Each structure stands twice: as C-alpha cells, then as structure tokens.
Amino acid sequence: MSNPLTPIVCCLDDRYARPLCVLMESLNATGAHSDVQVLVLHDELAAASRERVRWHADRLSVNIAFHQVVPSAAGPVSGWVSAAVYLRLAIGDTLGYRGRVLYLDVDTLVLADLRPLLLASLEGAAIGAVRDPQNPVIGAGIALPGWAELGLPAGRDYFNSGVMLLDLPACERQEVFSRARGFLADHPEQARLWDQDALNVAVDDQWCRLDRRWNTFALSPLAAQPTYRHDDAEPYAPLAMLLADEPDASILHFAGPAKPWREGYPPGRPGDLYRQFLRAVEEAESDGR
C-alpha cells in the first residue's frame, strides 16, 4: 500500500481481539505488509489481548499502535454489542484532528487493494461511507425509530458506520463527533443502532457515498434462513442486488449478531472464507506462540 499516512483505525474490547487478528490476516493476503498502519482504540484492553494482537501484527509486518481511550460518550448496548462501539466517537479527540483515517469494524475482511479507497475524494464531506443495506433510508428498517418526532425526513439515505473514511479536520469543523455525543445525551432512547444512529444525525446527510464494494454485507448465509426479512429495505436496496455484490466485495462485513467465528453460523461461501483466515491465525498461534 503506497499511503502509510492513511492509518486504519479499529475500536475493540477483549471479545474482539481475535477477530482483529483475522482482519490483519486478510490484509496480509492482499499483499499489504509494512505499509499498513493499524491504530487500535480501546478501553482497558487486557494485557493478554494486546500481546496476541501485537504478536500477529509483528508476524504479518503490520505497524500497530494501541491508544487507550477514556470514553466521552455512551449509549444503550444490547446483544452482541458492547460499549466499545462508542469508542468510534473518540477517534478525533484521541488521534488529533489531522489528516484522514479509515475506520474498519473488526468483523470485516479486506479482500482487495485498499489504495483506491484510501485515495478517494470525499468531495468536502467529513465522512465517506456506504448506505446500510438493511437500513438504507430513514423509515425503512430499525434505525432511528423516532425519526418523525426528531424531525428527520423519511427516505433520507442512511449509512453504515462499519467502514468509514474520515477526514478528521472536516469532522472537527463540522463538529461531527461532538454533535453525535450530544444526540446520545439528549435522545438515548432513539439510538437503536448505537453510535451509528448518532453519526447519521450528526452529519445531517452531508456524507460522501462510497461504492458498495467497500462495505459489502455477508448476507447470503443469513438470507437463506427462513426467519430472514428484508421487506422494508427491498424497495431501496433489493436483496438480489446485494447478493450479487458479494463475489466482488473489496471489504466483506459480517454485520449483525451472527458471527462466522462462532458455532452455528449458517453455511455458505462467506463463512468458509472467514474460517480460512481464522485457521491461518490459529495455525500460526499453534506453531509459534
């Protein structure tokens, strides 16, 4: 990768230390080595977790640094989500409002060269992101359940915060993180999708739309289950289109409660691909740690 000044930022707690190692394994498979800089934001990550992540980073020649964060905002958490999701709102204060960073959720795999994304123009926006496939617009899906009383327009595009290209000076000028924290403080009951809801309110639709390949949801295993529903999102993000995106994904995102490193993940190519990288991590640990 030719631009080491565009770091990758991940936020995590101890539960997601191993998935971060898998993410780095996928980065390595694209041919990215010493040019990759990964900044880990955490709140009291255990020493064993830091050691594991650092060991894999050294093995893969990934430049890594840890930044402990004192969370300045928190909202509701539920299910598979912990308070670590709100560490995203501390990226600017922790790293300084200089340059650009690429934020990645650790339940992603990088499957292609990131340089086109790192060099993409944000057209003056603070955030570049991809429209959420399951909550593509306000009023379709579970995001921001009180959108009407909040005065938000139905049908406005809604982005997924699992992959974000952030222009940090623009974030500061537009007060993106402080406005998101303010939303959580004033309307915690409206944060159905945590900091993602808050960020969508904060940017007020002024965000750059990135190509879907940069945040492609692994939907095929889930959509094959009889309980899966896509009805609200279908008019805006047809399921057939989303499923057709998977083979060409540059970043594959295992969003939602079903995770491919856990027992019972539905069968299919996305899970098989994830477990391929997971096995490489486990075998390296077995051989070398």
N, C-alpha and C positions, 0 to 999 in steps of 0.2 A: 504494500500500500504506500502511495507516494506522499501522503499528507499526514505526518505524525503529529501535527499540531491540531488535528481534529480528534480529540480523545473519544473513546466510548465510555459512557457512564452507566453503571449498574447500581441499583439500590437493593439491599437484601438484608435478611436476618439469617440465623443459623439454619433454618429449614431449607434455604435456597442456595447454600454454599455448593453442594454437589451439582445442581443444575448450572451454576455459573461455570464450573469446570467443563461441563458438557458444551456449553456455549463457546468457550475458548477452544475446545477441541474442534468444533465446526469451523471456527475462524481459521484455525491452522490448516484445515483441509482445503480452504480456498486459496492457499498459497501465502496467506498473510503471516508474517513472523515478527521480526523485531520492530517493524513499523507500527505495530498495533500498540496503543497505549490504552489501558483499561483503568478507570478510576472507580473504586468501589466505595460507595457511601453506605454507612451502616450505623446502627445504634447499639454499641456494646456487643459486637460480634465476638464469639468465643475464640480463644486462642487456637483451639484445635481447628476451627473453621478457617481462620486466617492462614494457618500453616498449610492446610490442604489446598486452599486456593493458590497460595504463593508457590507451593511445590509444583502444581500443574502449570502455572504461569512460567516458571523457570524452565520446566521441561519443554514447553512449547515456544520459548523465547518471546513471551508476551511481557511487555513492560507494564507492571501493575503497581498501583499505589492505593492505600487504604485511607479513608477520611472518615473519622468518627463525627457524627452529626448529633447535635442536640436538637431534637425535633421542635420546630416552632409552630407546627400546626398538627392537629389530629382530628379525625372524624370517626364515624362509625366503622367498625370492621365486622366481618361475618365470614363464615365458611372457611374457604381456603385462603382468605386474605388476612394479612396481619397489618399492624400499624406501620410496617416498613413501606407500604405504598405511599405514605405521606412524606417519606424522605425525598421524593421527587421535587417537592415544593421547596426544598432546601438546597437545590443544586446551585443556584446563583449565589446565595449567601455563603455557601461552603467553598466553592471553587473560585469565586470572584466573577464579576460580570465582564469578562473579557473573552473575545473570540466565540467560537462555535463548539458545540459538543453534540455527539449523537447519543441519545439515551436509548438503551435497549432493556426491555424486560428480560429476566434470566430464563424465562420459559420460551425462549426463541432459539432457532438455529439459523446461522448465517450460511447461505448456500451459494453465494456468488460474490464477486468482487464488489466491495463497498465504495470504491472510488467514485462511481457516478453519483451515488447518494451524497457522499461527503462533499462533493464539488457542486452540488445542485444549488441553483439560485432560489432563495426564499422570497424574492420579489418584495423585499422590505418587511416581510412578516417576521414575527418573533419565533413562530413555531411552524415547522413543516411536518405534516402527519398524513395519515391515510384515514379515510372515512371508515367508521366502525361498521363491519359487515352485518352485525346483529342489531345494532342500534344506529342505522345510517343517518337518520334525521330525528330532530326533536319531535316527539309524539309517536314515534314508531319504535317500540322496544321498551325496555325497563328504565332507561336512563332518564334522569331528571323528572321524576314522577309528578312534581308540582310545577311543571313548566308554565302552565297557563297562569297560575297565581303569581309566578315570578315575572310575568310579562314577557316571556320568551316566545318567539314566533314558531308555530307548528311548521314542520317541513324544512327548518334550517339544518344544514349539514352539521354532523356531529362526528368528531374524530376519536380514534382510539389512541390512548396515550402510551401504549406499549412500545412504540417506536416513534421517537420524536427527534427531529433535527432542530436544535435550539440555537438561535442567535442570542447570546446572553446579553450583549449591550441593548438589543431591542427589547428583550424581556425586562430589563431594568427600566428603560424609557417608558414602556407601556405598563409597567407595574404588574406584570402577569402573575408572578408568584404571590405578591402581597394581596392582590385582588382575589386570588384563589383562596388564600388563607382567610381573608375576610368573609368570603362566601361560606366557608366551612364554619366559621364562628357564628355567623348570623343565621344560617339555614342548615344545620347538621342533618335535619330530618329529610332534606332533599338530596343528600349525597348518596344515592342508591349505588352508584358506581364510583364512590370514593373520590379520590383526588381528580379522577378523570372528569367527573361532572363539574367539579370546581374549576378546572382548567378550561373547559369548554365555555363556561360562563365568563371566565376572566378575559378570554381573547375576543369575545363578542363577534365571532365569525370571521375575525381577521387572521386567518391562518392559511398557509400555503398547502394546496392539495398535492400530495405526492402520489406517484404511480402505485397501484395496489400491490405490485410485486415486492415493495419494501415493507409490507406488513400483511402477509397473506395468512389468514387463519387456517389452521388444520381442521377443516370442517367435515371432510368426507367420513371419518370414523364416527363422528357424532351424528351426522345427518342420516346415517344408516340405522340408527336406533329408533325404535317405534315411538319413543317419547319426544323426539326432537321436533321443535316447532320453529318455523321461520315466517309465519303468516304476516306479521306486522311489517317485517323488513322486505318482503318479497317485491313489492312494487318499486322499491328504491335500489335494492341490491339483490337481484334474482339469484336464487340458490344455484341454478345451473351455471351461471357466470362465475360465481365464487368457487365452485368445484373445479371448473375449467382452469382457474388461476393456479391451482396447487402445483401442477408439474413445472411451472415456470417461476415459482416463488424464489426471490432472492433472499428474503427473510421469512421463515416459516414460524408462525406464532401459535403456541399451544395455549390459547387463552381459555379462561373458564376453569371450573372445578376439576375437570378430568385431566389428569397429567400423565404423560407417557412413561414416566419413571415409576409409576405406582401400579400395583396389581389391579387387574380388571379394566385397564384402558382398552377401548374397542380395537379390534384387529383392523389392519389396513396399512397402506404404504407409509403414512406419516409416522405412525408408531414404530414401524420397522426401521425407518430411517433414524429416528431418535435413538432407538436402542442400539443401533450400530455405533453411534458416537458414545453412548453410555458405556458400551462394552469396552471401547478403546480406553476410556477413563479408568474403568475398573481393572482392566488388564495391566495398565501402566502402574496402578497402585499396587497390584499384586506382585508385580515384578520388581518395583523399585522403591516402595516406601517401607 
